[in-house]
Every structure is written in C-alpha cells, then in structure tokens.
C-alpha cells in the first residue's frame, strides 16, 4: 500500500509539472506580449494603410 501511495503522489506531481510547463506563462511570454502590444498601440510604428483617408 505504501508503494501505491508513493506512485500516486509521483503521478500527481508529474501531471502538475507538465501542466505548468505547457500552460504556465513565463517571463519570455510576458515580455513578448508587452512588446507586441507596444507595437500595436504606438504611434511610432504606425503605418498609413489603404483604409485611411
């Protein structure tokens, strides 16, 4: 019974770590999103498009 508890605990910890690895936001993603939002909203990077008059 003790081995089954340790195996179950190991599986739960493994699933948690995989979840954090694939679905957790890290600093690189946050930095990318900040740069992306700055480019979208900044007038410095604004380009006149075909829809402006």
C-alpha positions in Angstrom: 0.0 0.0 0.0 2.9 2.4 0.8 4.3 1.9 -2.8 0.9 2.7 -4.4 0.6 5.9 -2.4 4.1 7.0 -3.5 3.4 6.1 -7.1 0.1 8.0 -7.0 1.8 11.0 -5.4 4.5 10.9 -8.1 1.9 10.8 -10.9 0.1 13.8 -9.4 3.3 15.8 -9.1 4.3 14.8 -12.7 0.9 16.0 -14.1 1.2 19.2 -12.2 4.7 19.9 -13.5 3.6 19.1 -17.1 0.6 21.4 -16.7 2.9 24.3 -15.5 5.3 23.6 -18.3 2.8 23.7 -21.1 0.1 26.1 -19.8 2.0 28.4 -17.4 3.0 31.8 -18.5 6.7 32.6 -18.2 8.7 35.8 -18.4 9.5 35.4 -22.1 5.9 35.2 -23.0 5.1 38.3 -20.9 8.0 40.2 -22.5 6.8 39.2 -25.9 3.2 40.3 -25.2 4.4 43.7 -23.8 6.5 44.3 -27.0 3.6 43.2 -29.2 1.1 45.5 -27.5 3.6 48.4 -27.6 4.0 48.0 -31.4 0.2 47.7 -32.0 -0.7 50.8 -29.9 2.4 53.1 -30.5 2.2 55.9 -33.0 5.9 55.4 -33.6 5.2 52.2 -35.5 2.1 53.4 -37.2 1.9 52.9 -41.0 -0.6 54.6 -43.2 -2.8 52.0 -44.6 -5.1 51.8 -47.6 -8.2 52.4 -45.4 -7.1 55.8 -44.0 -8.2 58.9 -45.8 
